[in-house]
Amino acid sequence: GLDIDALKVVSEGVNRFRQQEGKGVLLITHYTRILRYIQPDHVHVFVNGRVAESGGPELADALEANGYEKYLTAAV
């Protein structure tokens, strides 16, 4: 995963871009911790190329707390 300094730099850059440019950002990651710092408007969990679940910031919080293993085991 990203160390804390890299996480800070990446998340600050993304947040600054969103605020200054007023544009959205598509971030594809398996590193759910970054979602806490970016504070996404929408979160989609993909499994085998399909959306398994969609939500808002609360889904990002759930992924941080519980991980995404339940999606992987359900796909098997």
mmCIF file of the N, C-alpha and C atoms, coordinates in Angstrom:
data_MODEL
# 
_entry.id   MODEL 
# 
loop_
_atom_site.group_PDB 
_atom_site.id 
_atom_site.type_symbol 
_atom_site.label_atom_id 
_atom_site.label_alt_id 
_atom_site.label_comp_id 
_atom_site.label_asym_id 
_atom_site.label_entity_id 
_atom_site.label_seq_id 
_atom_site.pdbx_PDB_ins_code 
_atom_site.Cartn_x 
_atom_site.Cartn_y 
_atom_site.Cartn_z 
_atom_site.occupancy 
_atom_site.B_iso_or_equiv 
_atom_site.pdbx_formal_charge 
_atom_site.auth_seq_id 
_atom_site.auth_comp_id 
_atom_site.auth_asym_id 
_atom_site.auth_atom_id 
_atom_site.pdbx_PDB_model_num 
ATOM 1   N N  . GLY A 1 1  ? 0.812   -1.188  0.000   1.00 0.00 ? 1  GLY A N  1 
ATOM 2   C CA . GLY A 1 1  ? 0.000   0.000   0.000   1.00 0.00 ? 1  GLY A CA 1 
ATOM 3   C C  . GLY A 1 1  ? 0.855   1.250   0.000   1.00 0.00 ? 1  GLY A C  1 
ATOM 4   N N  . LEU A 1 2  ? 0.191   2.345   -0.122  1.00 0.00 ? 2  LEU A N  1 
ATOM 5   C CA . LEU A 1 2  ? 0.877   3.632   -0.092  1.00 0.00 ? 2  LEU A CA 1 
ATOM 6   C C  . LEU A 1 2  ? 1.306   3.971   1.322   1.00 0.00 ? 2  LEU A C  1 
ATOM 7   N N  . ASP A 1 3  ? 2.524   4.513   1.469   1.00 0.00 ? 3  ASP A N  1 
ATOM 8   C CA . ASP A 1 3  ? 2.893   4.982   2.798   1.00 0.00 ? 3  ASP A CA 1 
ATOM 9   C C  . ASP A 1 3  ? 2.130   6.273   3.070   1.00 0.00 ? 3  ASP A C  1 
ATOM 10  N N  . ILE A 1 4  ? 2.127   6.703   4.292   1.00 0.00 ? 4  ILE A N  1 
ATOM 11  C CA . ILE A 1 4  ? 1.284   7.826   4.706   1.00 0.00 ? 4  ILE A CA 1 
ATOM 12  C C  . ILE A 1 4  ? 1.636   9.115   3.970   1.00 0.00 ? 4  ILE A C  1 
ATOM 13  N N  . ASP A 1 5  ? 2.914   9.344   3.675   1.00 0.00 ? 5  ASP A N  1 
ATOM 14  C CA . ASP A 1 5  ? 3.299   10.557  2.953   1.00 0.00 ? 5  ASP A CA 1 
ATOM 15  C C  . ASP A 1 5  ? 2.768   10.540  1.524   1.00 0.00 ? 5  ASP A C  1 
ATOM 16  N N  . ALA A 1 6  ? 2.905   9.401   0.850   1.00 0.00 ? 6  ALA A N  1 
ATOM 17  C CA . ALA A 1 6  ? 2.402   9.287   -0.524  1.00 0.00 ? 6  ALA A CA 1 
ATOM 18  C C  . ALA A 1 6  ? 0.882   9.395   -0.546  1.00 0.00 ? 6  ALA A C  1 
ATOM 19  N N  . LEU A 1 7  ? 0.227   8.790   0.430   1.00 0.00 ? 7  LEU A N  1 
ATOM 20  C CA . LEU A 1 7  ? -1.228  8.859   0.532   1.00 0.00 ? 7  LEU A CA 1 
ATOM 21  C C  . LEU A 1 7  ? -1.687  10.308  0.674   1.00 0.00 ? 7  LEU A C  1 
ATOM 22  N N  . LYS A 1 8  ? -0.974  11.066  1.489   1.00 0.00 ? 8  LYS A N  1 
ATOM 23  C CA . LYS A 1 8  ? -1.310  12.477  1.708   1.00 0.00 ? 8  LYS A CA 1 
ATOM 24  C C  . LYS A 1 8  ? -1.132  13.282  0.424   1.00 0.00 ? 8  LYS A C  1 
ATOM 25  N N  . VAL A 1 9  ? -0.032  13.076  -0.269  1.00 0.00 ? 9  VAL A N  1 
ATOM 26  C CA . VAL A 1 9  ? 0.243   13.815  -1.503  1.00 0.00 ? 9  VAL A CA 1 
ATOM 27  C C  . VAL A 1 9  ? -0.808  13.501  -2.569  1.00 0.00 ? 9  VAL A C  1 
ATOM 28  N N  . VAL A 1 10 ? -1.107  12.220  -2.756  1.00 0.00 ? 10 VAL A N  1 
ATOM 29  C CA . VAL A 1 10 ? -2.085  11.819  -3.773  1.00 0.00 ? 10 VAL A CA 1 
ATOM 30  C C  . VAL A 1 10 ? -3.468  12.369  -3.444  1.00 0.00 ? 10 VAL A C  1 
ATOM 31  N N  . SER A 1 11 ? -3.911  12.179  -2.211  1.00 0.00 ? 11 SER A N  1 
ATOM 32  C CA . SER A 1 11 ? -5.263  12.617  -1.850  1.00 0.00 ? 11 SER A CA 1 
ATOM 33  C C  . SER A 1 11 ? -5.395  14.140  -1.894  1.00 0.00 ? 11 SER A C  1 
ATOM 34  N N  . GLU A 1 12 ? -4.384  14.864  -1.454  1.00 0.00 ? 12 GLU A N  1 
ATOM 35  C CA . GLU A 1 12 ? -4.437  16.330  -1.518  1.00 0.00 ? 12 GLU A CA 1 
ATOM 36  C C  . GLU A 1 12 ? -4.490  16.806  -2.965  1.00 0.00 ? 12 GLU A C  1 
ATOM 37  N N  . GLY A 1 13 ? -3.720  16.157  -3.832  1.00 0.00 ? 13 GLY A N  1 
ATOM 38  C CA . GLY A 1 13 ? -3.735  16.524  -5.251  1.00 0.00 ? 13 GLY A CA 1 
ATOM 39  C C  . GLY A 1 13 ? -5.092  16.277  -5.890  1.00 0.00 ? 13 GLY A C  1 
ATOM 40  N N  . VAL A 1 14 ? -5.691  15.131  -5.602  1.00 0.00 ? 14 VAL A N  1 
ATOM 41  C CA . VAL A 1 14 ? -7.011  14.810  -6.152  1.00 0.00 ? 14 VAL A CA 1 
ATOM 42  C C  . VAL A 1 14 ? -8.051  15.787  -5.626  1.00 0.00 ? 14 VAL A C  1 
ATOM 43  N N  . ASN A 1 15 ? -8.049  16.031  -4.325  1.00 0.00 ? 15 ASN A N  1 
ATOM 44  C CA . ASN A 1 15 ? -9.028  16.950  -3.733  1.00 0.00 ? 15 ASN A CA 1 
ATOM 45  C C  . ASN A 1 15 ? -8.863  18.375  -4.258  1.00 0.00 ? 15 ASN A C  1 
ATOM 46  N N  . ARG A 1 16 ? -7.633  18.812  -4.422  1.00 0.00 ? 16 ARG A N  1 
ATOM 47  C CA . ARG A 1 16 ? -7.370  20.161  -4.942  1.00 0.00 ? 16 ARG A CA 1 
ATOM 48  C C  . ARG A 1 16 ? -7.881  20.282  -6.382  1.00 0.00 ? 16 ARG A C  1 
ATOM 49  N N  . PHE A 1 17 ? -7.618  19.257  -7.185  1.00 0.00 ? 17 PHE A N  1 
ATOM 50  C CA . PHE A 1 17 ? -8.098  19.260  -8.567  1.00 0.00 ? 17 PHE A CA 1 
ATOM 51  C C  . PHE A 1 17 ? -9.620  19.334  -8.611  1.00 0.00 ? 17 PHE A C  1 
ATOM 52  N N  . ARG A 1 18 ? -10.286 18.534  -7.798  1.00 0.00 ? 18 ARG A N  1 
ATOM 53  C CA . ARG A 1 18 ? -11.751 18.520  -7.773  1.00 0.00 ? 18 ARG A CA 1 
ATOM 54  C C  . ARG A 1 18 ? -12.306 19.893  -7.402  1.00 0.00 ? 18 ARG A C  1 
ATOM 55  N N  . GLN A 1 19 ? -11.710 20.525  -6.401  1.00 0.00 ? 19 GLN A N  1 
ATOM 56  C CA . GLN A 1 19 ? -12.207 21.820  -5.925  1.00 0.00 ? 19 GLN A CA 1 
ATOM 57  C C  . GLN A 1 19 ? -11.906 22.949  -6.910  1.00 0.00 ? 19 GLN A C  1 
ATOM 58  N N  . GLN A 1 20 ? -10.683 22.992  -7.407  1.00 0.00 ? 20 GLN A N  1 
ATOM 59  C CA . GLN A 1 20 ? -10.279 24.101  -8.269  1.00 0.00 ? 20 GLN A CA 1 
ATOM 60  C C  . GLN A 1 20 ? -10.893 24.011  -9.660  1.00 0.00 ? 20 GLN A C  1 
ATOM 61  N N  . GLU A 1 21 ? -10.968 22.810  -10.186 1.00 0.00 ? 21 GLU A N  1 
ATOM 62  C CA . GLU A 1 21 ? -11.452 22.639  -11.552 1.00 0.00 ? 21 GLU A CA 1 
ATOM 63  C C  . GLU A 1 21 ? -12.948 22.351  -11.618 1.00 0.00 ? 21 GLU A C  1 
ATOM 64  N N  . GLY A 1 22 ? -13.537 21.961  -10.490 1.00 0.00 ? 22 GLY A N  1 
ATOM 65  C CA . GLY A 1 22 ? -14.954 21.631  -10.485 1.00 0.00 ? 22 GLY A CA 1 
ATOM 66  C C  . GLY A 1 22 ? -15.278 20.417  -11.330 1.00 0.00 ? 22 GLY A C  1 
ATOM 67  N N  . LYS A 1 23 ? -14.336 19.510  -11.429 1.00 0.00 ? 23 LYS A N  1 
ATOM 68  C CA . LYS A 1 23 ? -14.504 18.321  -12.260 1.00 0.00 ? 23 LYS A CA 1 
ATOM 69  C C  . LYS A 1 23 ? -14.466 17.071  -11.402 1.00 0.00 ? 23 LYS A C  1 
ATOM 70  N N  . GLY A 1 24 ? -15.000 16.022  -11.948 1.00 0.00 ? 24 GLY A N  1 
ATOM 71  C CA . GLY A 1 24 ? -14.979 14.738  -11.265 1.00 0.00 ? 24 GLY A CA 1 
ATOM 72  C C  . GLY A 1 24 ? -13.681 13.998  -11.521 1.00 0.00 ? 24 GLY A C  1 
ATOM 73  N N  . VAL A 1 25 ? -13.442 13.006  -10.709 1.00 0.00 ? 25 VAL A N  1 
ATOM 74  C CA . VAL A 1 25 ? -12.248 12.183  -10.822 1.00 0.00 ? 25 VAL A CA 1 
ATOM 75  C C  . VAL A 1 25 ? -12.679 10.725  -10.777 1.00 0.00 ? 25 VAL A C  1 
ATOM 76  N N  . LEU A 1 26 ? -12.169 9.935   -11.693 1.00 0.00 ? 26 LEU A N  1 
ATOM 77  C CA . LEU A 1 26 ? -12.392 8.496   -11.672 1.00 0.00 ? 26 LEU A CA 1 
ATOM 78  C C  . LEU A 1 26 ? -11.131 7.859   -11.114 1.00 0.00 ? 26 LEU A C  1 
ATOM 79  N N  . LEU A 1 27 ? -11.256 7.232   -9.979  1.00 0.00 ? 27 LEU A N  1 
ATOM 80  C CA . LEU A 1 27 ? -10.120 6.591   -9.324  1.00 0.00 ? 27 LEU A CA 1 
ATOM 81  C C  . LEU A 1 27 ? -10.409 5.102   -9.231  1.00 0.00 ? 27 LEU A C  1 
ATOM 82  N N  . ILE A 1 28 ? -9.547  4.310   -9.816  1.00 0.00 ? 28 ILE A N  1 
ATOM 83  C CA . ILE A 1 28 ? -9.690  2.859   -9.748  1.00 0.00 ? 28 ILE A CA 1 
ATOM 84  C C  . ILE A 1 28 ? -8.576  2.348   -8.851  1.00 0.00 ? 28 ILE A C  1 
ATOM 85  N N  . THR A 1 29 ? -8.953  1.697   -7.759  1.00 0.00 ? 29 THR A N  1 
ATOM 86  C CA . THR A 1 29 ? -7.960  1.257   -6.785  1.00 0.00 ? 29 THR A CA 1 
ATOM 87  C C  . THR A 1 29 ? -8.435  0.040   -6.019  1.00 0.00 ? 29 THR A C  1 
ATOM 88  N N  . HIS A 1 30 ? -7.499  -0.741  -5.551  1.00 0.00 ? 30 HIS A N  1 
ATOM 89  C CA . HIS A 1 30 ? -7.824  -1.807  -4.601  1.00 0.00 ? 30 HIS A CA 1 
ATOM 90  C C  . HIS A 1 30 ? -7.456  -1.358  -3.188  1.00 0.00 ? 30 HIS A C  1 
ATOM 91  N N  . TYR A 1 31 ? -6.859  -0.185  -3.085  1.00 0.00 ? 31 TYR A N  1 
ATOM 92  C CA . TYR A 1 31 ? -6.391  0.337   -1.803  1.00 0.00 ? 31 TYR A CA 1 
ATOM 93  C C  . TYR A 1 31 ? -7.495  1.198   -1.201  1.00 0.00 ? 31 TYR A C  1 
ATOM 94  N N  . THR A 1 32 ? -8.380  0.582   -0.450  1.00 0.00 ? 32 THR A N  1 
ATOM 95  C CA . THR A 1 32 ? -9.579  1.261   0.038   1.00 0.00 ? 32 THR A CA 1 
ATOM 96  C C  . THR A 1 32 ? -9.288  2.384   1.026   1.00 0.00 ? 32 THR A C  1 
ATOM 97  N N  . ARG A 1 33 ? -8.158  2.361   1.669   1.00 0.00 ? 33 ARG A N  1 
ATOM 98  C CA . ARG A 1 33 ? -7.847  3.411   2.647   1.00 0.00 ? 33 ARG A CA 1 
ATOM 99  C C  . ARG A 1 33 ? -7.829  4.799   2.011   1.00 0.00 ? 33 ARG A C  1 
ATOM 100 N N  . ILE A 1 34 ? -7.441  4.891   0.765   1.00 0.00 ? 34 ILE A N  1 
ATOM 101 C CA . ILE A 1 34 ? -7.379  6.205   0.113   1.00 0.00 ? 34 ILE A CA 1 
ATOM 102 C C  . ILE A 1 34 ? -8.758  6.843   0.011   1.00 0.00 ? 34 ILE A C  1 
ATOM 103 N N  . LEU A 1 35 ? -9.809  6.029   0.015   1.00 0.00 ? 35 LEU A N  1 
ATOM 104 C CA . LEU A 1 35 ? -11.167 6.571   -0.071  1.00 0.00 ? 35 LEU A CA 1 
ATOM 105 C C  . LEU A 1 35 ? -11.503 7.451   1.131   1.00 0.00 ? 35 LEU A C  1 
ATOM 106 N N  . ARG A 1 36 ? -10.915 7.158   2.265   1.00 0.00 ? 36 ARG A N  1 
ATOM 107 C CA . ARG A 1 36 ? -11.145 7.965   3.467   1.00 0.00 ? 36 ARG A CA 1 
ATOM 108 C C  . ARG A 1 36 ? -10.629 9.395   3.275   1.00 0.00 ? 36 ARG A C  1 
ATOM 109 N N  . TYR A 1 37 ? -9.554  9.536   2.550   1.00 0.00 ? 37 TYR A N  1 
ATOM 110 C CA . TYR A 1 37 ? -8.921  10.840  2.382   1.00 0.00 ? 37 TYR A CA 1 
ATOM 111 C C  . TYR A 1 37 ? -9.470  11.616  1.191   1.00 0.00 ? 37 TYR A C  1 
ATOM 112 N N  . ILE A 1 38 ? -9.950  10.915  0.184   1.00 0.00 ? 38 ILE A N  1 
ATOM 113 C CA . ILE A 1 38 ? -10.478 11.582  -0.998  1.00 0.00 ? 38 ILE A CA 1 
ATOM 114 C C  . ILE A 1 38 ? -11.942 11.958  -0.805  1.00 0.00 ? 38 ILE A C  1 
ATOM 115 N N  . GLN A 1 39 ? -12.649 11.258  0.027   1.00 0.00 ? 39 GLN A N  1 
ATOM 116 C CA . GLN A 1 39 ? -14.058 11.532  0.308   1.00 0.00 ? 39 GLN A CA 1 
ATOM 117 C C  . GLN A 1 39 ? -14.883 11.540  -0.979  1.00 0.00 ? 39 GLN A C  1 
ATOM 118 N N  . PRO A 1 40 ? -15.066 10.376  -1.571  1.00 0.00 ? 40 PRO A N  1 
ATOM 119 C CA . PRO A 1 40 ? -15.765 10.285  -2.853  1.00 0.00 ? 40 PRO A CA 1 
ATOM 120 C C  . PRO A 1 40 ? -17.257 10.571  -2.734  1.00 0.00 ? 40 PRO A C  1 
ATOM 121 N N  . ASP A 1 41 ? -17.831 11.040  -3.827  1.00 0.00 ? 41 ASP A N  1 
ATOM 122 C CA . ASP A 1 41 ? -19.276 11.227  -3.898  1.00 0.00 ? 41 ASP A CA 1 
ATOM 123 C C  . ASP A 1 41 ? -19.970 9.897   -4.190  1.00 0.00 ? 41 ASP A C  1 
ATOM 124 N N  . HIS A 1 42 ? -19.331 9.083   -5.026  1.00 0.00 ? 42 HIS A N  1 
ATOM 125 C CA . HIS A 1 42 ? -19.893 7.797   -5.435  1.00 0.00 ? 42 HIS A CA 1 
ATOM 126 C C  . HIS A 1 42 ? -18.807 6.730   -5.357  1.00 0.00 ? 42 HIS A C  1 
ATOM 127 N N  . VAL A 1 43 ? -19.211 5.528   -4.956  1.00 0.00 ? 43 VAL A N  1 
ATOM 128 C CA . VAL A 1 43 ? -18.291 4.394   -4.886  1.00 0.00 ? 43 VAL A CA 1 
ATOM 129 C C  . VAL A 1 43 ? -18.965 3.217   -5.582  1.00 0.00 ? 43 VAL A C  1 
ATOM 130 N N  . HIS A 1 44 ? -18.208 2.543   -6.433  1.00 0.00 ? 44 HIS A N  1 
ATOM 131 C CA . HIS A 1 44 ? -18.706 1.341   -7.094  1.00 0.00 ? 44 HIS A CA 1 
ATOM 132 C C  . HIS A 1 44 ? -17.694 0.231   -6.850  1.00 0.00 ? 44 HIS A C  1 
ATOM 133 N N  . VAL A 1 45 ? -18.183 -0.925  -6.452  1.00 0.00 ? 45 VAL A N  1 
ATOM 134 C CA . VAL A 1 45 ? -17.333 -2.096  -6.268  1.00 0.00 ? 45 VAL A CA 1 
ATOM 135 C C  . VAL A 1 45 ? -17.544 -2.989  -7.485  1.00 0.00 ? 45 VAL A C  1 
ATOM 136 N N  . PHE A 1 46 ? -16.460 -3.279  -8.183  1.00 0.00 ? 46 PHE A N  1 
ATOM 137 C CA . PHE A 1 46 ? -16.523 -4.137  -9.363  1.00 0.00 ? 46 PHE A CA 1 
ATOM 138 C C  . PHE A 1 46 ? -15.980 -5.517  -9.025  1.00 0.00 ? 46 PHE A C  1 
ATOM 139 N N  . VAL A 1 47 ? -16.658 -6.539  -9.512  1.00 0.00 ? 47 VAL A N  1 
ATOM 140 C CA . VAL A 1 47 ? -16.194 -7.922  -9.399  1.00 0.00 ? 47 VAL A CA 1 
ATOM 141 C C  . VAL A 1 47 ? -16.369 -8.550  -10.772 1.00 0.00 ? 47 VAL A C  1 
ATOM 142 N N  . ASN A 1 48 ? -15.300 -9.104  -11.295 1.00 0.00 ? 48 ASN A N  1 
ATOM 143 C CA . ASN A 1 48 ? -15.332 -9.729  -12.622 1.00 0.00 ? 48 ASN A CA 1 
ATOM 144 C C  . ASN A 1 48 ? -15.884 -8.784  -13.687 1.00 0.00 ? 48 ASN A C  1 
ATOM 145 N N  . GLY A 1 49 ? -15.517 -7.510  -13.609 1.00 0.00 ? 49 GLY A N  1 
ATOM 146 C CA . GLY A 1 49 ? -15.908 -6.537  -14.610 1.00 0.00 ? 49 GLY A CA 1 
ATOM 147 C C  . GLY A 1 49 ? -17.326 -6.013  -14.507 1.00 0.00 ? 49 GLY A C  1 
ATOM 148 N N  . ARG A 1 50 ? -18.034 -6.369  -13.441 1.00 0.00 ? 50 ARG A N  1 
ATOM 149 C CA . ARG A 1 50 ? -19.416 -5.917  -13.262 1.00 0.00 ? 50 ARG A CA 1 
ATOM 150 C C  . ARG A 1 50 ? -19.555 -5.213  -11.915 1.00 0.00 ? 50 ARG A C  1 
ATOM 151 N N  . VAL A 1 51 ? -20.495 -4.277  -11.850 1.00 0.00 ? 51 VAL A N  1 
ATOM 152 C CA . VAL A 1 51 ? -20.746 -3.570  -10.596 1.00 0.00 ? 51 VAL A CA 1 
ATOM 153 C C  . VAL A 1 51 ? -21.441 -4.521  -9.629  1.00 0.00 ? 51 VAL A C  1 
ATOM 154 N N  . ALA A 1 52 ? -20.795 -4.779  -8.490  1.00 0.00 ? 52 ALA A N  1 
ATOM 155 C CA . ALA A 1 52 ? -21.363 -5.654  -7.465  1.00 0.00 ? 52 ALA A CA 1 
ATOM 156 C C  . ALA A 1 52 ? -22.153 -4.852  -6.436  1.00 0.00 ? 52 ALA A C  1 
ATOM 157 N N  . GLU A 1 53 ? -21.757 -3.600  -6.225  1.00 0.00 ? 53 GLU A N  1 
ATOM 158 C CA . GLU A 1 53 ? -22.461 -2.737  -5.276  1.00 0.00 ? 53 GLU A CA 1 
ATOM 159 C C  . GLU A 1 53 ? -22.105 -1.284  -5.577  1.00 0.00 ? 53 GLU A C  1 
ATOM 160 N N  . SER A 1 54 ? -23.065 -0.411  -5.368  1.00 0.00 ? 54 SER A N  1 
ATOM 161 C CA . SER A 1 54 ? -22.857 1.027   -5.548  1.00 0.00 ? 54 SER A CA 1 
ATOM 162 C C  . SER A 1 54 ? -23.357 1.747   -4.310  1.00 0.00 ? 54 SER A C  1 
ATOM 163 N N  . GLY A 1 55 ? -22.724 2.862   -4.019  1.00 0.00 ? 55 GLY A N  1 
ATOM 164 C CA . GLY A 1 55 ? -23.154 3.648   -2.871  1.00 0.00 ? 55 GLY A CA 1 
ATOM 165 C C  . GLY A 1 55 ? -22.417 4.964   -2.825  1.00 0.00 ? 55 GLY A C  1 
ATOM 166 N N  . GLY A 1 56 ? -22.592 5.637   -1.732  1.00 0.00 ? 56 GLY A N  1 
ATOM 167 C CA . GLY A 1 56 ? -21.932 6.915   -1.518  1.00 0.00 ? 56 GLY A CA 1 
ATOM 168 C C  . GLY A 1 56 ? -20.784 6.763   -0.546  1.00 0.00 ? 56 GLY A C  1 
ATOM 169 N N  . PRO A 1 57 ? -20.481 7.821   0.178   1.00 0.00 ? 57 PRO A N  1 
ATOM 170 C CA . PRO A 1 57 ? -19.379 7.790   1.132   1.00 0.00 ? 57 PRO A CA 1 
ATOM 171 C C  . PRO A 1 57 ? -19.514 6.685   2.180   1.00 0.00 ? 57 PRO A C  1 
ATOM 172 N N  . GLU A 1 58 ? -20.746 6.298   2.506   1.00 0.00 ? 58 GLU A N  1 
ATOM 173 C CA . GLU A 1 58 ? -20.943 5.235   3.499   1.00 0.00 ? 58 GLU A CA 1 
ATOM 174 C C  . GLU A 1 58 ? -20.381 3.897   3.006   1.00 0.00 ? 58 GLU A C  1 
ATOM 175 N N  . LEU A 1 59 ? -20.422 3.652   1.700   1.00 0.00 ? 59 LEU A N  1 
ATOM 176 C CA . LEU A 1 59 ? -19.835 2.422   1.164   1.00 0.00 ? 59 LEU A CA 1 
ATOM 177 C C  . LEU A 1 59 ? -18.315 2.475   1.282   1.00 0.00 ? 59 LEU A C  1 
ATOM 178 N N  . ALA A 1 60 ? -17.730 3.647   1.073   1.00 0.00 ? 60 ALA A N  1 
ATOM 179 C CA . ALA A 1 60 ? -16.287 3.806   1.265   1.00 0.00 ? 60 ALA A CA 1 
ATOM 180 C C  . ALA A 1 60 ? -15.911 3.501   2.707   1.00 0.00 ? 60 ALA A C  1 
ATOM 181 N N  . ASP A 1 61 ? -16.717 3.977   3.654   1.00 0.00 ? 61 ASP A N  1 
ATOM 182 C CA . ASP A 1 61 ? -16.463 3.706   5.073   1.00 0.00 ? 61 ASP A CA 1 
ATOM 183 C C  . ASP A 1 61 ? -16.566 2.213   5.365   1.00 0.00 ? 61 ASP A C  1 
ATOM 184 N N  . ALA A 1 62 ? -17.574 1.552   4.796   1.00 0.00 ? 62 ALA A N  1 
ATOM 185 C CA . ALA A 1 62 ? -17.753 0.112   5.012   1.00 0.00 ? 62 ALA A CA 1 
ATOM 186 C C  . ALA A 1 62 ? -16.596 -0.676  4.415   1.00 0.00 ? 62 ALA A C  1 
ATOM 187 N N  . LEU A 1 63 ? -16.122 -0.280  3.253   1.00 0.00 ? 63 LEU A N  1 
ATOM 188 C CA . LEU A 1 63 ? -14.980 -0.963  2.642   1.00 0.00 ? 63 LEU A CA 1 
ATOM 189 C C  . LEU A 1 63 ? -13.729 -0.799  3.493   1.00 0.00 ? 63 LEU A C  1 
ATOM 190 N N  . GLU A 1 64 ? -13.534 0.392   4.038   1.00 0.00 ? 64 GLU A N  1 
ATOM 191 C CA . GLU A 1 64 ? -12.374 0.624   4.905   1.00 0.00 ? 64 GLU A CA 1 
ATOM 192 C C  . GLU A 1 64 ? -12.463 -0.230  6.157   1.00 0.00 ? 64 GLU A C  1 
ATOM 193 N N  . ALA A 1 65 ? -13.650 -0.341  6.724   1.00 0.00 ? 65 ALA A N  1 
ATOM 194 C CA . ALA A 1 65 ? -13.830 -1.093  7.970   1.00 0.00 ? 65 ALA A CA 1 
ATOM 195 C C  . ALA A 1 65 ? -13.803 -2.604  7.750   1.00 0.00 ? 65 ALA A C  1 
ATOM 196 N N  . ASN A 1 66 ? -14.414 -3.065  6.659   1.00 0.00 ? 66 ASN A N  1 
ATOM 197 C CA . ASN A 1 66 ? -14.626 -4.506  6.479   1.00 0.00 ? 66 ASN A CA 1 
ATOM 198 C C  . ASN A 1 66 ? -13.853 -5.127  5.326   1.00 0.00 ? 66 ASN A C  1 
ATOM 199 N N  . GLY A 1 67 ? -13.231 -4.318  4.486   1.00 0.00 ? 67 GLY A N  1 
ATOM 200 C CA . GLY A 1 67 ? -12.532 -4.853  3.328   1.00 0.00 ? 67 GLY A CA 1 
ATOM 201 C C  . GLY A 1 67 ? -13.508 -5.260  2.236   1.00 0.00 ? 67 GLY A C  1 
ATOM 202 N N  . TYR A 1 68 ? -12.977 -5.852  1.184   1.00 0.00 ? 68 TYR A N  1 
ATOM 203 C CA . TYR A 1 68 ? -13.838 -6.257  0.077   1.00 0.00 ? 68 TYR A CA 1 
ATOM 204 C C  . TYR A 1 68 ? -13.788 -7.756  -0.167  1.00 0.00 ? 68 TYR A C  1 
ATOM 205 N N  . GLU A 1 69 ? -13.335 -8.502  0.841   1.00 0.00 ? 69 GLU A N  1 
ATOM 206 C CA . GLU A 1 69 ? -13.249 -9.951  0.703   1.00 0.00 ? 69 GLU A CA 1 
ATOM 207 C C  . GLU A 1 69 ? -14.603 -10.598 0.435   1.00 0.00 ? 69 GLU A C  1 
ATOM 208 N N  . LYS A 1 70 ? -15.682 -10.028 0.996   1.00 0.00 ? 70 LYS A N  1 
ATOM 209 C CA . LYS A 1 70 ? -17.006 -10.624 0.795   1.00 0.00 ? 70 LYS A CA 1 
ATOM 210 C C  . LYS A 1 70 ? -17.383 -10.639 -0.682  1.00 0.00 ? 70 LYS A C  1 
ATOM 211 N N  . TYR A 1 71 ? -16.919 -9.667  -1.441  1.00 0.00 ? 71 TYR A N  1 
ATOM 212 C CA . TYR A 1 71 ? -17.205 -9.634  -2.875  1.00 0.00 ? 71 TYR A CA 1 
ATOM 213 C C  . TYR A 1 71 ? -16.400 -10.700 -3.607  1.00 0.00 ? 71 TYR A C  1 
ATOM 214 N N  . LEU A 1 72 ? -15.190 -10.907 -3.153  1.00 0.00 ? 72 LEU A N  1 
ATOM 215 C CA . LEU A 1 72 ? -14.341 -11.902 -3.797  1.00 0.00 ? 72 LEU A CA 1 
ATOM 216 C C  . LEU A 1 72 ? -14.834 -13.314 -3.534  1.00 0.00 ? 72 LEU A C  1 
ATOM 217 N N  . THR A 1 73 ? -15.243 -13.587 -2.306  1.00 0.00 ? 73 THR A N  1 
ATOM 218 C CA . THR A 1 73 ? -15.727 -14.934 -1.990  1.00 0.00 ? 73 THR A CA 1 
ATOM 219 C C  . THR A 1 73 ? -17.075 -15.202 -2.647  1.00 0.00 ? 73 THR A C  1 
ATOM 220 N N  . ALA A 1 74 ? -17.895 -14.173 -2.812  1.00 0.00 ? 74 ALA A N  1 
ATOM 221 C CA . ALA A 1 74 ? -19.190 -14.349 -3.474  1.00 0.00 ? 74 ALA A CA 1 
ATOM 222 C C  . ALA A 1 74 ? -19.014 -14.631 -4.960  1.00 0.00 ? 74 ALA A C  1 
ATOM 223 N N  . ALA A 1 75 ? -17.903 -14.181 -5.531  1.00 0.00 ? 75 ALA A N  1 
ATOM 224 C CA . ALA A 1 75 ? -17.661 -14.359 -6.960  1.00 0.00 ? 75 ALA A CA 1 
ATOM 225 C C  . ALA A 1 75 ? -17.142 -15.745 -7.300  1.00 0.00 ? 75 ALA A C  1 
ATOM 226 N N  . VAL A 1 76 ? -16.726 -16.508 -6.296  1.00 0.00 ? 76 VAL A N  1 
ATOM 227 C CA . VAL A 1 76 ? -16.136 -17.828 -6.555  1.00 0.00 ? 76 VAL A CA 1 
ATOM 228 C C  . VAL A 1 76 ? -17.203 -18.860 -6.755  1.00 0.00 ? 76 VAL A C  1 
# 
